[in-house]
Amino acid sequence: MQHVLEVSVEQYQSVCNSILKYAGSSNTNTYSSELIDAYKNYLKNRVSNGEVCKEYRRFQFRVLHMLSSLAETGTVDFSRIVYRVKKYPVSTEITDLVEKILGSYPISDATKSDLRAPTRHFLWYASEQGKDPEHIDDVTVMKFLIEEIPVSNSGSTGRTLRCIKYSTEYLKSHGNQCLHRDYRLLKLKNDHRRMIPAYTEDEIFDIADAANNDDMLSKRDLAIILLAYCTGLRGCDIVRIRLTDIDWQNHKLALVQSKNHQPLSVELNGSTMNALADYILDWRPECNDLEVFITVKAPYKKLSKGFGSMIDKYCGKAGVEKISFRGFHSIRRAFETIMVSRGVPIEIASQMMGHKSIVEDKPYITHNKSQIAFVAFDFTDVPITTGFYAKHKDSASCNTKGGT
């Protein structure tokens, strides 16, 4: 039986939900090859608009391949999809050389797969310059890095440098006498970090307001959004919170983080406690699962996916601008951004984020001055006057400040 990791199942389910949503918007309720082709074109447009990355599209194509095999044969084909090479066509001899180069190093099959394209690109460029593998020289290598890569390569610079190291060392050890420089010293000056802005105060206000409706789904989602902003917890940890993890008397939440398996205790402000109590006591369906957040349709069970589509829905309703790669995780970014901007030492902020090292905080806090000026979600003007938690005598003294 094919063994599939739980995290992979969750990722597959997320993609399947996206396909179902697309099918529903197209008034389609049955499988067809036309539906699959239409969804692929939809993904192509999303990549062109910068809404999703090519790697995510490739993963969705894999799921589509699995679904098609199940629908057409009754059995899921878990094998990897081999895509036809479209860019940088090379001869059979060069293709074999690429495999020999990568096969001469102790790297995983996944890494080989990542390095095939940039290695083939390099050898293709050399052939376009009239250089066969035995006569590739340092001038060709430097022209490839300086002139070719900036205008033609949309992949990782780190992978390109790595393929240059592997290729030149292999060629030098197999008869090439035109390469003299030691390209093993090639290294990026800084690690690649994609800077994704956090949500602003006004955007958080608008998103929360869009989710503030009297129905089970809205009550659940509002509690999730406020909890994420109040604590900075990862989505994968929020879905695992159990009813017994909440300390209602001391306004705290204790859990073990799924990413680093470290225990974490966080404070809950009054507005978040109120939203949680409203959802749990008045709207959450009864079920055997002890997780706080469960599905809104029977059979009721714990959530098993992230909140990307959820936050996109409320951003759309609130008119919050769609920025590439900014999703639910950016609420977590907003949490640390405000902590640092208010003077919380980075070491403490890092601990509250559940990071093992402050190096992990770099993508969260290295914004420009206008981004660092983001302030926390202030609930002072939204007093807790309704809801179950407002009935408690201590609710009036609850801290209504978001973030820190």
C-alpha positions in Angstrom: 0.0 0.0 0.0 1.3 3.4 -0.9 2.4 5.3 2.3 1.5 8.9 2.3 2.6 11.3 5.0 -0.2 13.1 6.9 1.1 16.5 5.9 1.0 15.4 2.2 -2.6 14.3 2.6 -3.5 17.7 4.0 -1.7 19.4 1.0 -3.6 17.1 -1.4 -6.9 17.9 0.3 -6.2 21.7 0.0 -5.6 21.3 -3.7 -8.7 19.2 -4.1 -10.8 21.8 -2.3 -9.4 24.4 -4.8 -10.4 22.2 -7.7 -13.9 21.7 -6.2 -14.3 25.4 -5.7 -13.3 26.1 -9.3 -15.7 23.4 -10.5 -18.5 24.9 -8.5 -17.9 28.4 -9.9 -18.1 26.7 -13.4 -21.4 24.9 -12.5 -19.6 21.6 -13.0 -20.2 18.6 -10.7 -18.7 15.7 -12.6 -15.1 14.8 -13.6 -14.0 15.4 -17.2 -10.8 15.9 -19.1 -12.2 19.3 -20.2 -12.5 20.4 -16.6 -8.9 19.4 -15.9 -7.7 21.3 -18.9 -9.7 24.3 -18.0 -8.3 24.2 -14.4 -4.7 24.0 -15.8 -5.4 27.2 -17.9 -6.7 28.8 -14.7 -3.5 27.9 -12.9 -1.5 29.3 -15.8 -3.2 32.6 -15.6 -2.7 32.7 -11.8 1.0 32.2 -12.3 1.1 34.9 -14.9 -0.6 37.3 -12.5 1.8 36.5 -9.7 -0.9 35.0 -7.5 0.8 31.6 -7.2 4.4 30.4 -7.8 5.4 27.9 -10.5 6.4 25.3 -7.8 2.8 25.4 -6.4 1.4 25.0 -9.9 3.7 22.0 -10.5 2.4 20.5 -7.2 -1.2 21.1 -8.3 -0.5 19.4 -11.7 0.7 16.4 -9.7 -2.6 16.2 -7.8 -4.5 16.6 -11.1 -2.5 13.7 -12.5 -3.4 11.6 -9.5 -7.1 12.5 -9.7 -7.2 11.8 -13.5 -5.6 8.3 -13.0 -8.2 7.5 -10.2 -11.1 8.7 -12.3 -10.0 6.9 -15.5 -8.4 3.6 -14.1 -9.8 3.4 -10.5 -6.2 3.4 -9.2 -4.2 6.4 -8.0 -0.9 6.8 -9.9 1.6 8.2 -7.4 4.5 8.2 -9.8 6.3 11.5 -10.6 5.2 13.4 -13.7 8.0 13.7 -16.3 7.5 16.9 -18.1 8.7 17.4 -21.7 11.7 19.7 -21.8 10.7 22.9 -23.7 13.5 25.3 -22.9 17.2 24.8 -23.8 16.9 21.7 -26.0 20.1 19.7 -26.0 21.4 16.6 -27.7 21.2 13.1 -26.2 24.9 13.3 -25.5 24.5 16.5 -23.4 21.5 15.0 -21.6 23.6 12.0 -20.7 26.4 14.3 -19.6 24.0 16.1 -17.2 23.1 12.8 -15.6 26.8 11.9 -15.3 27.6 15.3 -13.7 24.8 15.1 -11.1 25.4 11.4 -10.5 29.0 12.0 -9.5 27.9 13.8 -6.4 26.2 12.4 -3.2 22.9 14.3 -3.6 19.3 13.1 -3.3 17.0 12.4 -6.3 15.0 15.4 -5.4 18.1 17.6 -5.6 19.1 16.1 -8.9 15.6 17.0 -10.2 16.1 20.6 -9.1 19.5 20.9 -10.7 18.8 19.3 -14.1 17.3 22.4 -15.6 20.1 24.9 -14.6 22.8 22.4 -15.6 21.2 21.8 -19.0 20.8 25.5 -19.4 24.6 26.0 -18.8 25.6 23.4 -21.2 23.1 24.6 -23.8 24.5 28.2 -23.5 28.0 26.9 -24.0 27.0 25.1 -27.1 25.3 28.3 -28.4 28.7 30.0 -27.9 30.4 27.3 -30.0 31.9 25.5 -27.0 31.7 21.7 -26.6 32.1 20.4 -23.0 35.8 19.8 -23.5 36.5 23.4 -24.5 34.2 25.3 -22.1 36.5 28.0 -20.7 36.3 30.6 -17.9 35.1 33.3 -20.2 32.1 31.2 -21.2 31.3 30.6 -17.5 31.5 34.3 -16.6 29.4 35.4 -19.6 26.8 32.8 -18.6 26.6 34.2 -15.1 26.8 37.9 -16.0 25.0 38.1 -19.4 22.7 35.1 -19.7 21.3 34.4 -16.2 20.0 37.9 -15.5 17.9 38.0 -18.6 16.8 34.4 -19.1 16.8 32.6 -15.8 13.8 32.9 -13.5 14.9 30.1 -11.2 17.0 30.1 -8.1 20.4 31.8 -8.3 21.6 29.4 -5.6 20.8 26.4 -7.8 22.6 28.0 -10.8 25.8 28.5 -8.8 25.6 25.0 -7.5 25.3 23.6 -11.0 28.3 25.7 -12.1 30.4 24.2 -9.3 29.4 20.6 -10.1 29.7 21.0 -13.9 33.1 22.7 -13.9 34.6 20.3 -11.4 33.3 17.3 -13.3 34.6 18.7 -16.6 38.0 19.5 -15.2 38.3 16.0 -13.9 37.3 14.5 -17.2 39.7 16.1 -19.6 38.7 19.8 -19.9 41.9 21.9 -19.7 40.3 25.3 -20.5 38.9 25.8 -17.0 41.3 27.3 -14.5 39.2 29.1 -11.9 38.0 27.4 -8.7 34.2 27.8 -8.9 33.7 26.0 -5.6 34.2 29.4 -4.0 31.0 30.7 -5.6 28.5 31.7 -2.9 25.6 34.0 -2.5 26.4 37.1 -0.5 23.2 36.7 1.5 20.6 33.9 1.8 17.6 34.4 -0.3 14.7 35.9 1.7 11.5 36.8 0.1 10.1 39.9 1.8 6.4 39.6 2.2 4.7 42.6 3.9 2.5 42.1 7.0 -1.1 43.3 7.1 -1.6 46.8 8.4 -3.8 47.8 11.3 -6.6 49.0 9.0 -6.4 45.8 6.9 -6.7 43.7 10.1 -9.7 45.8 11.1 -11.4 45.3 7.8 -10.7 41.6 7.6 -12.1 41.0 11.1 -15.1 43.1 10.3 -15.8 41.1 7.2 -15.7 37.9 9.3 -18.0 39.3 12.0 -21.3 37.7 11.1 -23.9 35.6 13.0 -23.3 32.2 11.5 -21.2 29.2 12.5 -18.5 29.7 9.8 -18.0 33.4 10.5 -17.8 32.9 14.2 -15.2 30.2 13.8 -13.1 32.2 11.3 -13.3 35.4 13.4 -11.9 33.5 16.4 -9.1 32.0 14.2 -8.1 35.4 12.8 -8.1 37.2 16.2 -6.2 34.2 17.7 -3.5 34.4 15.0 -3.0 38.1 15.5 -3.1 38.0 19.3 -0.6 35.2 19.5 1.3 34.9 16.2 0.7 31.2 16.2 1.3 29.2 13.0 -1.8 28.0 11.2 -0.6 24.4 11.7 -0.7 24.9 15.4 -4.0 26.7 15.5 -5.8 23.7 13.9 -4.3 21.5 16.7 -5.5 23.6 19.7 -7.6 21.5 22.0 -10.4 22.7 24.3 -8.2 21.7 27.3 -5.3 23.9 26.1 -7.2 27.1 27.0 -6.8 28.5 30.5 -9.9 30.6 30.8 -9.1 31.9 34.4 -5.6 33.1 33.5 -6.3 34.2 29.9 -3.6 31.9 28.5 -3.1 29.2 25.9 -0.5 26.4 26.2 0.5 24.0 23.5 3.4 22.1 22.0 4.4 23.5 18.6 4.3 21.1 15.7 7.3 22.6 13.9 9.9 22.4 16.6 8.1 20.3 19.3 8.7 23.0 21.9 6.1 23.9 24.5 4.7 27.5 24.3 2.5 29.5 26.5 0.9 32.7 25.2 -1.4 35.4 26.6 -4.9 35.9 25.2 -6.5 39.3 25.2 -10.1 40.0 26.0 -11.4 40.3 22.5 -9.8 37.0 21.5 -11.2 35.3 24.6 -14.6 36.6 23.8 -14.5 35.4 20.2 -13.3 32.0 21.3 -16.1 31.7 24.0 -18.8 32.8 21.6 -17.7 30.2 19.0 -17.2 27.3 21.4 -20.3 27.8 23.6 -22.8 29.1 21.1 -21.8 27.9 17.6 -19.4 25.0 17.7 -21.2 21.7 16.9 -20.9 18.8 19.3 -18.5 16.1 18.2 -16.0 13.6 19.5 -13.0 15.6 18.5 -11.4 17.7 21.2 -9.9 20.3 18.8 -11.4 23.7 19.2 -11.8 24.4 15.5 -13.8 21.9 13.5 -15.6 21.7 10.2 -19.0 23.4 9.7 -20.6 20.5 7.9 -21.4 17.0 9.2 -19.7 14.7 9.8 -18.0 17.2 12.1 -14.3 16.7 12.6 -11.1 18.6 13.2 -9.8 20.9 10.5 -7.0 19.3 8.4 -5.8 22.2 6.2 -4.4 25.7 6.3 -6.3 28.9 6.2 -5.1 30.4 2.9 -8.5 30.3 1.1 -10.2 31.6 4.3 -8.1 34.7 4.5 -8.4 35.3 0.8 -12.2 35.2 1.1 -12.3 37.8 3.8 -9.7 40.0 2.2 -11.9 39.9 -0.9 -14.9 40.9 1.0 -13.0 43.6 2.9 -11.4 45.0 -0.3 -7.9 44.3 1.0 -5.4 44.3 -1.8 -4.2 41.0 -3.0 -0.4 40.9 -2.8 1.6 37.9 -4.1 2.5 35.3 -1.5 0.7 37.3 1.3 -1.8 35.1 3.0 -2.7 33.8 6.4 0.9 33.6 7.5 1.3 37.3 7.1 -0.9 37.7 10.2 1.9 36.1 12.0 4.3 38.5 10.4 2.2 41.4 11.6 2.4 40.0 15.2 6.2 40.1 15.3 6.5 43.3 13.3 4.5 45.2 15.9 6.4 43.6 18.8 9.7 44.8 17.5 8.4 48.2 16.5 7.2 48.7 20.1 10.6 48.0 21.5 10.3 44.3 22.4 13.9 42.8 22.3 14.3 40.6 19.3 15.4 37.7 21.6 12.0 37.8 23.4 10.1 38.3 20.2 11.9 35.3 18.8 10.9 33.2 21.8 7.3 34.3 21.5 7.3 33.3 17.8 8.6 29.9 18.8 11.8 30.2 16.8 14.9 28.2 17.6 17.2 31.0 16.6 16.8 34.8 15.9 18.1 34.0 12.4 14.6 32.7 11.7 13.2 36.2 12.6 15.0 37.9 9.7 12.1 37.5 7.1 9.6 38.8 9.6 11.3 42.0 10.8 13.5 43.3 8.0 11.0 45.7 6.6 11.4 49.3 5.7 10.5 52.1 8.1 7.0 52.5 6.8 6.4 48.7 7.3 7.8 48.7 10.8 5.4 51.5 11.6 2.5 49.0 11.6 0.7 49.1 14.9 -1.2 46.4 16.7 -4.9 45.8 16.3 -6.3 48.1 19.0 -9.7 47.0 20.3 -10.0 49.9 22.8 -12.9 51.3 20.7 -14.6 48.0 20.5 -15.5 47.3 24.2 -16.6 43.8 25.1 -20.3 44.4 25.8 -21.8 41.3 24.1 -21.1 37.6 23.9 -20.7 35.0 26.5 -17.3 36.2 27.8 -18.6 39.7 28.4 -20.9 38.3 31.1 -17.9 37.4 33.2 -16.9 39.9 35.9 -13.3 39.8 34.9 -14.0 40.7 31.3 -14.0 44.4 31.9 -10.4 44.2 33.1 -9.2 42.1 30.1 -6.5 43.7 28.0 -8.1 44.7 24.8 -4.9 45.4 22.9 -4.0 43.1 20.1 -0.5 41.8 19.5 1.6 42.6 22.6 
